[in-house]
Amino acid sequence: MNNKKDIKRFVREELKCECPDEVFESIEYEKDVDIEGLKVRDKIKIGGKLLVYVVDEDKLDYMLDEISRLLVSGKSERDESGLNRFRFVLLSDKILEMSQVLVTVQIDSGCMDDNMFVHMVSKKKAIKH
């Protein structure tokens, strides 16, 4: 299993999650998961409450379509698993370029709700593999 401390750091510092410490006692982590035929770098379930997909923008060919598909899949998985929140994270060092992509995809996907969040994080701040 990956380093729980690094996962907690990533979720708390980079995603600004304010989950209590006890939530982090249960962490399920999968690396390089295939979802909808797309590669999710990190898939994390925390405390039976939070689902996180981390995707490297270099691995996406058709950005808007692929992110939309992953948002829909994450929302479905969150709901089917009885979790409270879903956070989609795009790893990129092209923050200005990619921010418009994320705004567009959130609007176009039609699946966003109050318990879904989209983040962009610099690759150097990602969970260590």
QUISUL-V64613 format. One record per residue. N is the residue number from 1. RES is the residue in one letter. SS is DSSP state (A for helix, B for strand, O for the rest). Layout:
# QUISUL-V64613
N_RES_SS, N_RES_SS
This chain:
# QUISUL-V64613
1_M_O, 2_N_O, 3_N_O, 4_K_A, 5_K_A, 6_D_A, 7_I_A, 8_K_A, 9_R_A, 10_F_A, 11_V_A, 12_R_A, 13_E_A, 14_E_A, 15_L_O, 16_K_O, 17_C_O, 18_E_O, 19_C_O, 20_P_O, 21_D_A, 22_E_A, 23_V_A, 24_F_A, 25_E_A, 26_S_O, 27_I_B, 28_E_B, 29_Y_B, 30_E_B, 31_K_B, 32_D_B, 33_V_B, 34_D_B, 35_I_B, 36_E_O, 37_G_O, 38_L_B, 39_K_B, 40_V_B, 41_R_B, 42_D_B, 43_K_B, 44_I_B, 45_K_B, 46_I_B, 47_G_O, 48_G_O, 49_K_O, 50_L_B, 51_L_B, 52_V_B, 53_Y_B, 54_V_B, 55_V_B, 56_D_B, 57_E_A, 58_D_A, 59_K_A, 60_L_O, 61_D_O, 62_Y_O, 63_M_A, 64_L_A, 65_D_A, 66_E_A, 67_I_A, 68_S_A, 69_R_A, 70_L_A, 71_L_A, 72_V_A, 73_S_A, 74_G_A, 75_K_A, 76_S_A, 77_E_A, 78_R_A, 79_D_A, 80_E_A, 81_S_A, 82_G_O, 83_L_O, 84_N_O, 85_R_B, 86_F_B, 87_R_B, 88_F_B, 89_V_B, 90_L_B, 91_L_B, 92_S_O, 93_D_O, 94_K_O, 95_I_A, 96_L_A, 97_E_A, 98_M_A, 99_S_A, 100_Q_A, 101_V_A, 102_L_A, 103_V_A, 104_T_A, 105_V_A, 106_Q_A, 107_I_A, 108_D_A, 109_S_A, 110_G_O, 111_C_O, 112_M_O, 113_D_O, 114_D_O, 115_N_O, 116_M_B, 117_F_B, 118_V_B, 119_H_B, 120_M_B, 121_V_B, 122_S_O, 123_K_A, 124_K_A, 125_K_A, 126_A_O, 127_I_O, 128_K_O, 129_H_O
